[in-house]
Amino acid sequence: MQIPKYLIIFSSLGHMLGFIFGGLDHPFDASWASHARFHVVLGLFWVAGLDLIAIIIATGPLARAEPWSCRVLLVNLVLNHLAYFGAILIVPEGQPVELYKNILFAVNVCIYAAGLGLGWRHLSSARCGMM
């Protein structure tokens, strides 16, 4: 269960760092309303927290092949990693102007999904998948 663990850890660290460094200037941008800056800071804490939870689950319960771990990591994939693309659909003019950032996030989602898929496959072969 080492490969799924490391893929999810790598992806979650990249996701967290990408959001922190990509969003760090916004809370200090005086052209933004204070309430908008507040939500950026809150969002950065949420993303970092969810990514840390994914890392903890990957290094503990997933590594021990606990069946519930993949289900929780799937929810994290949807609500944390894929939320970026949901936000683009809702506010397309707010996405980063640099295309490479969207590509990096897409690659990151694929790495996380690959780790999750491999983990799920391992759990399913042990007959303790999605029961």
C-alpha positions in Angstrom: 0.0 0.0 0.0 3.1 2.2 -0.3 2.4 3.6 -3.8 -1.1 4.8 -3.1 0.1 6.4 0.1 2.9 8.3 -1.5 0.8 9.5 -4.5 -1.8 10.9 -2.1 0.8 12.5 0.1 2.6 14.0 -2.9 -0.6 15.3 -4.4 -1.9 16.7 -1.1 1.3 18.5 -0.3 1.4 20.0 -3.9 -2.2 21.0 -3.6 -1.7 22.7 -0.2 1.5 24.5 -1.3 -0.1 25.5 -4.6 -3.0 27.1 -2.8 -0.9 28.8 -0.1 1.6 30.3 -2.5 -1.0 31.1 -5.1 -3.3 32.8 -2.7 -0.9 34.3 -0.2 -0.9 37.8 -1.9 -4.7 38.1 -1.9 -5.2 38.7 1.9 -2.9 41.7 1.7 -4.3 43.2 -1.5 -5.9 46.4 -0.4 -8.0 46.6 -3.6 -10.0 43.7 -2.3 -12.8 44.2 0.2 -11.9 43.2 3.7 -14.7 40.5 3.7 -13.3 39.0 0.5 -9.8 38.9 2.0 -11.3 37.2 5.1 -12.8 34.5 2.9 -9.4 34.0 1.1 -7.7 33.4 4.5 -10.5 31.1 5.6 -10.2 29.2 2.4 -6.5 28.8 2.7 -6.9 27.3 6.2 -9.7 25.0 4.9 -7.6 23.7 2.0 -4.5 23.2 4.2 -6.6 21.4 6.8 -8.2 19.1 4.3 -4.9 18.3 2.7 -3.4 17.6 6.1 -6.3 15.3 7.0 -5.7 13.4 3.7 -2.0 13.0 4.5 -2.8 11.7 8.0 -5.4 9.2 6.5 -2.9 8.1 3.8 -0.1 7.5 6.3 -2.3 5.7 8.8 -5.6 4.2 8.0 -5.0 3.8 4.2 -1.5 2.3 4.8 -3.2 -0.2 7.2 -5.8 -1.0 4.5 -8.7 0.2 6.6 -11.8 0.1 4.3 -13.3 3.4 5.3 -10.1 5.3 4.4 -10.7 5.2 0.6 -14.3 6.5 1.0 -13.1 9.5 3.1 -10.3 10.2 0.6 -12.8 10.1 -2.2 -14.9 12.8 -0.5 -11.7 14.8 -0.1 -11.0 14.4 -3.8 -14.4 15.8 -4.7 -14.7 18.6 -2.1 -11.1 19.7 -1.9 -9.3 18.9 -5.1 -12.1 19.1 -7.7 -13.6 22.2 -6.1 -11.0 24.3 -8.0 -12.6 23.3 -11.3 -16.1 23.8 -9.9 -15.1 27.3 -9.0 -13.8 27.9 -12.5 -17.2 26.8 -13.9 -19.0 29.2 -11.5 -16.7 32.1 -11.8 -14.6 31.6 -15.0 -13.3 35.1 -15.1 -11.7 34.6 -11.7 -9.5 31.7 -12.6 -5.7 32.3 -13.0 -4.7 33.8 -16.3 -1.8 31.5 -16.7 -3.0 28.2 -18.3 -0.1 26.3 -16.8 -1.7 26.7 -13.3 -4.9 24.9 -14.5 -2.8 22.2 -16.1 -0.8 21.7 -12.8 -4.0 21.4 -10.8 -5.4 18.9 -13.4 -2.2 16.8 -13.2 -2.4 17.0 -9.4 -6.0 15.7 -9.4 -4.9 12.8 -11.6 -2.0 11.9 -9.3 -4.4 11.9 -6.3 -7.0 9.9 -8.2 -4.4 7.4 -9.3 -3.3 6.9 -5.6 -6.9 6.6 -4.6 -7.7 4.1 -7.4 -4.7 2.0 -6.5 -5.6 2.1 -2.9 -9.2 1.1 -3.6 -8.0 -1.7 -5.9 -5.8 -3.0 -3.1 -8.7 -2.9 -0.6 -11.0 -4.6 -3.1 -8.5 -7.4 -3.7 -8.5 -7.8 0.1 -12.3 -8.0 0.0 -12.9 -5.0 2.1 -13.6 -2.3 -0.5 -16.9 -0.5 -0.8 -19.1 -2.7 1.4 
